[in-house]
């Protein structure tokens, strides 16, 4: 699966997990997951390439313990090991 396809799958997975996903021009200075007004968001920086945007989505999803239970393509699952708590 190509990076752009993985990014699309990761965005769909994030939306199924309850995240709003916004793609904005942030000039390479910001992006990633956050929560405000009781809603979880992932902001993707359009100044970055697909691989870096994919990293932004995956970083947010790794913190969500509900994500592994969701159906997803095998290549995406292999890229998404959960971070272990300290």
C-alpha positions in Angstrom: 0.0 0.0 0.0 1.4 3.4 -0.9 1.8 6.2 1.6 -1.1 8.3 0.2 -3.4 5.2 0.5 -2.2 4.6 4.0 -2.8 8.2 4.9 -6.4 8.0 3.5 -7.0 4.8 5.5 -5.5 6.3 8.7 -7.8 9.4 8.3 -10.9 7.1 7.9 -9.8 5.1 10.9 -9.4 8.3 13.0 -12.9 9.4 11.9 -14.3 6.0 12.9 -12.6 6.4 16.3 -14.4 9.7 16.8 -11.8 12.2 15.7 -12.5 15.2 13.6 -9.8 15.6 11.0 -8.9 19.0 9.6 -6.4 19.6 6.9 -5.0 23.1 7.1 -1.9 25.0 5.9 0.1 25.4 9.1 3.4 26.2 7.5 5.2 23.2 9.0 5.0 24.6 12.5 2.2 22.6 14.0 -0.2 19.7 13.6 -1.3 16.5 15.4 -3.9 15.5 17.9 -5.7 17.6 20.5 -8.9 18.0 22.3 -11.1 21.0 22.8 -14.7 21.6 23.6 -15.1 18.0 24.4 -14.1 16.8 20.9 -11.0 15.1 19.7 -9.3 16.6 16.6 -6.3 15.8 14.4 -4.9 18.7 12.5 -2.9 17.8 9.4 -0.4 20.3 8.2 -0.7 20.6 4.4 2.8 22.1 4.3 4.1 18.5 5.1 4.3 15.6 2.7 2.1 12.5 2.9 4.5 10.5 5.1 4.8 13.3 7.7 1.0 13.7 7.7 0.6 10.0 8.2 2.9 10.3 11.2 0.7 13.0 12.6 -2.4 10.8 12.4 -0.6 7.7 13.7 0.9 9.6 16.7 -2.6 10.6 17.7 -4.1 7.2 17.2 -1.4 5.4 19.2 -2.6 7.3 22.3 -6.1 6.0 21.9 -6.7 2.6 23.6 -9.9 2.0 21.6 -8.2 2.1 18.2 -6.8 -1.5 18.1 -10.3 -2.9 18.3 -11.3 -1.2 15.1 -11.0 -2.9 11.7 -8.1 -1.7 9.6 -5.9 -2.9 6.8 -3.0 -5.0 7.9 -0.3 -2.5 6.7 -1.9 0.2 8.9 -2.2 -2.2 11.9 1.5 -3.0 11.6 2.4 0.7 11.7 0.2 1.3 14.7 1.6 -0.5 17.7 0.2 1.0 20.9 2.5 3.0 23.1 2.9 1.3 26.5 2.1 3.3 29.6 4.9 4.1 32.0 
